[in-house]
């Protein structure tokens, strides 16, 4: 299976590509979109903060030398970009680019494009879904699904998992933790596809599209997240005392 990781950060894309290649039979390319960029060397220089890890340096350079990093100076929807993607004959695309994909882009990948969404579909679509989950007292989680042109409305869900949250000091750290699961979730989703597992249906009639929270509600969620951390810390101290 040939997979293209669609990104605007080479090191981040290399991290995802290396994880999904843990699946036997998966070969991953990193597609770096840098419209108006000055070229790959300057792109690497701009990403120097990612390269503190020797592992990331090795992964990125080995892919670059092996021809498995493709650099694009035009947007992904530009005819020249689409033609180049089609010529590679990717089976699946993996989303790591902050855009809404149009049909020509989706169709440039044989089976479509996967998205790792930090909400449990079909209930939580749209924006601030992690925050809304906390406010409503429901589990947080990640869903991997094939996108369409809508907002989290793609009909085919490959994988979804509840994700227990660690001790989080803020909404930002909570969301950062959930977003950091993307490579692992993509790996699991591709494994499920390779194994021929049945897909779930994203029945949008069973859920809601959420929108950005007001600051008042964000303050409430921030407090709930922090209180959750205190409860976990308190429970840990009690466990140690009981020993």
C-alpha positions in Angstrom: 0.0 0.0 0.0 1.4 3.4 -1.1 0.5 6.2 1.3 1.1 10.0 0.9 1.3 12.1 4.1 -0.1 15.5 3.2 1.6 18.2 5.4 3.3 21.6 5.5 6.0 20.4 7.9 8.6 17.9 6.6 9.7 16.7 10.1 6.1 16.2 11.3 5.2 14.4 8.1 8.3 12.1 8.5 7.2 11.3 12.0 3.8 10.1 10.8 5.3 8.3 7.8 7.7 6.4 10.0 5.0 5.3 12.4 2.6 4.1 9.7 5.4 2.1 8.0 5.4 -0.1 11.0 2.6 -1.9 9.2 4.0 -4.6 6.9 3.3 -3.7 3.3 3.0 0.1 3.8 5.3 2.5 2.0 4.9 6.2 2.9 5.9 9.4 1.1 5.8 12.8 2.7 4.2 15.5 0.5 5.3 18.9 1.8 3.2 21.8 0.6 5.0 25.2 0.9 3.2 27.6 -1.4 5.5 30.6 -2.2 8.4 28.9 -0.3 12.0 29.6 -1.2 12.9 25.9 -1.6 13.6 22.8 0.4 16.9 23.9 2.1 15.2 27.0 3.5 12.1 24.9 4.4 14.4 22.7 6.5 16.0 25.7 8.1 12.6 27.0 9.1 11.8 23.7 10.7 15.1 23.5 12.6 13.3 23.5 16.0 11.9 20.1 15.0 15.3 18.6 14.5 16.4 18.6 18.2 15.7 14.8 18.0 18.3 12.7 16.3 15.6 10.3 15.4 13.6 13.0 13.5 16.8 14.1 11.7 17.5 10.6 10.6 13.9 9.9 9.5 13.7 13.2 7.5 17.1 12.9 5.8 16.7 9.2 4.9 13.4 10.0 3.3 14.8 13.0 1.5 17.8 11.0 0.1 15.5 8.1 -0.8 13.3 10.3 -2.9 10.3 9.9 -0.5 9.8 13.5 0.3 8.0 15.5 -2.4 8.2 19.3 -2.2 5.5 21.4 -3.7 5.7 25.2 -4.2 2.1 25.4 -5.4 -1.1 24.8 -3.3 -2.4 21.2 -3.2 -5.4 22.2 -5.4 -3.2 23.7 -8.1 -3.4 21.7 -11.4 0.3 21.0 -11.4 0.2 19.7 -7.9 -2.8 17.5 -8.6 -1.1 16.1 -11.7 2.1 15.3 -9.8 0.1 13.5 -7.0 -1.9 11.5 -9.6 1.3 10.4 -11.3 2.5 8.8 -8.0 -0.6 6.6 -7.8 -1.1 6.7 -4.1 -3.6 4.3 -2.6 -4.4 6.5 0.4 -3.7 10.0 1.6 -3.1 11.0 5.2 -4.2 14.4 6.4 -1.8 16.7 8.2 -2.6 20.0 6.5 -5.0 22.6 7.8 -7.3 22.9 4.8 -10.8 21.8 3.6 -10.2 19.2 0.8 -12.1 19.6 -2.4 -13.2 16.7 -4.5 -10.4 16.8 -7.1 -7.8 16.5 -4.3 -9.6 13.6 -2.6 -10.0 11.8 -5.9 -6.2 12.2 -6.6 -5.7 9.4 -4.0 -7.0 6.0 -5.0 -9.1 5.2 -2.0 -9.3 8.7 -0.5 -7.8 10.7 2.4 -7.8 9.7 6.0 -8.3 12.3 8.8 -7.5 11.8 12.5 -10.2 13.8 14.4 -10.0 14.5 18.1 -13.6 13.7 18.7 -15.8 10.6 18.7 -17.9 10.5 15.6 -20.7 10.7 14.8 -21.5 12.5 18.0 -18.9 15.2 17.9 -18.3 17.0 14.6 -16.8 20.4 14.0 -14.8 22.8 16.2 -13.8 22.6 19.9 -15.1 19.0 20.1 -12.7 18.0 22.9 -13.9 21.0 24.9 -17.6 20.1 24.3 -16.9 16.5 25.3 -15.5 17.7 28.7 -18.3 20.1 29.2 -21.0 17.5 28.5 -19.2 14.9 30.7 -18.5 12.5 27.9 -15.4 10.6 27.0 -12.7 12.1 24.8 -11.3 10.2 21.9 -10.0 10.1 18.4 -11.7 8.9 15.2 -10.0 8.1 11.9 -12.3 8.4 8.9 -12.3 8.9 5.1 -13.1 12.6 4.5 -15.5 14.1 2.0 -16.0 17.8 1.2 -18.0 18.5 4.4 -16.9 19.1 8.0 -16.4 15.7 9.5 -19.2 14.2 7.4 -17.2 11.5 5.6 -19.4 8.4 5.7 -16.7 5.7 6.4 -15.2 5.5 9.8 -12.1 3.2 9.9 -11.3 3.4 13.6 -12.4 5.2 16.8 -11.0 4.9 20.3 -11.8 6.5 23.6 -8.6 8.1 24.9 -8.2 8.4 28.7 -6.7 11.8 29.4 -3.5 12.1 31.5 -3.0 14.9 34.0 -3.6 18.1 32.0 -3.0 21.6 33.3 -5.0 23.3 30.7 -7.2 22.9 27.6 -4.2 23.5 25.4 -2.2 20.6 27.0 -5.3 18.4 26.8 -5.7 19.0 23.0 -2.0 18.8 22.4 -2.1 15.3 24.0 -5.0 14.2 21.8 -3.4 15.7 18.6 -0.2 13.8 19.4 -2.0 10.5 18.9 -2.4 11.1 15.2 0.5 8.9 14.0 -0.5 6.0 16.2 -4.1 6.2 15.2 -3.2 6.4 11.5 -1.0 3.3 11.9 -3.9 1.4 13.6 -6.4 2.6 10.9 -4.2 1.4 8.1 -3.7 -1.9 9.8 -7.5 -2.3 10.0 -7.8 -1.5 6.3 -5.1 -4.0 5.4 -6.8 -6.6 7.5 -10.1 -6.1 5.7 -12.0 -5.1 8.8 -15.5 -3.7 8.2 -15.9 0.0 8.3 -18.3 1.8 10.6 -20.9 4.3 9.3 -20.6 8.0 10.2 -24.4 8.6 10.6 -24.4 12.4 11.0 -28.1 12.2 12.0 -26.8 10.6 15.3 -24.6 13.5 16.2 -24.1 17.3 16.1 -21.9 19.8 14.5 -20.3 21.9 17.2 -18.9 25.4 16.8 -16.2 27.4 18.7 -17.0 27.9 22.4 -17.6 31.3 24.0 -14.9 32.5 26.4 -17.4 32.0 29.2 -17.8 28.3 28.5 -14.0 27.9 27.8 -13.4 29.2 31.3 -15.7 26.6 32.7 -14.0 23.8 30.7 -10.5 25.1 31.8 -11.7 24.7 35.4 -13.1 21.3 34.8 -9.8 20.1 33.2 -7.8 21.5 36.1 -10.1 20.0 38.7 -9.7 16.7 36.9 -6.0 17.0 37.3 -6.3 17.8 41.0 -8.6 14.8 41.5 -6.1 12.5 39.8 -3.2 13.9 41.9 -5.3 13.5 45.0 -6.2 9.9 44.1 -2.5 9.1 43.4 -1.4 10.5 46.8 -4.2 8.5 48.5 -3.0 5.3 46.8 0.6 5.9 47.9 -0.6 6.5 51.5 -2.7 3.3 51.5 0.3 1.3 50.6 
